[in-house]
Amino acid sequence: MRRAIIPVAVAVVLVAGRVAPLSASLGGDQTSVQSDRARMLGAMRQVVQSEGFALHEWQSGNGIVVREFLSPGGTVFGIAWQGPVHPDMRQLLGPHFERYQQEAARLLRSRRGHGPLTVDLGDLVVQSSGHARAFSGHAILTRMLPPGVAAEVVR
């Protein structure tokens, strides 16, 4: 089973634009969150106001649960997901996708072993893991984290 993780991760990086679309991209605003959820026919599960950020959680028609973390100014600074299929990383990362894709491909070429794939570009951190029918991960724009909010809340 562990041998399947690397080929799956490579496939996700290479065909990211061919899987189910998800939600607003990192750096987007609350308007983009709502329009993308509506376009996906996603069902809102909850909206939680916390100290320093808001959490919008919804579920797509194909079973992916998406949690979007918005700053008090309404900017998406983090996205987390879990579900039976891998999300569309191009959709999730928006303008940050190309940088992520290049670094992920580089890491996968030189990678030995298994486990989560972590792409850390300083201002963008993406961690993705899983296997068939059980994928999860998160993406954070570190420079957009609201004051007093730790990156670890994006899960």
Secondary structure, 3 states (H helix, E strand, C coil): CHHHHHHHHHHHHHCHHHCCCCCCCCCCEHHHHHHHHHHHCCEEEEEEEECCEEEEEEECCCCCEEEEEECCCCEEEEEEEEECCCCCHHHHHHHHHHHHHHHHHHHHHHCCCCCCEEEECCCEEEEEEEECCEEEEEEEEHHHCCCCCCHHHCC
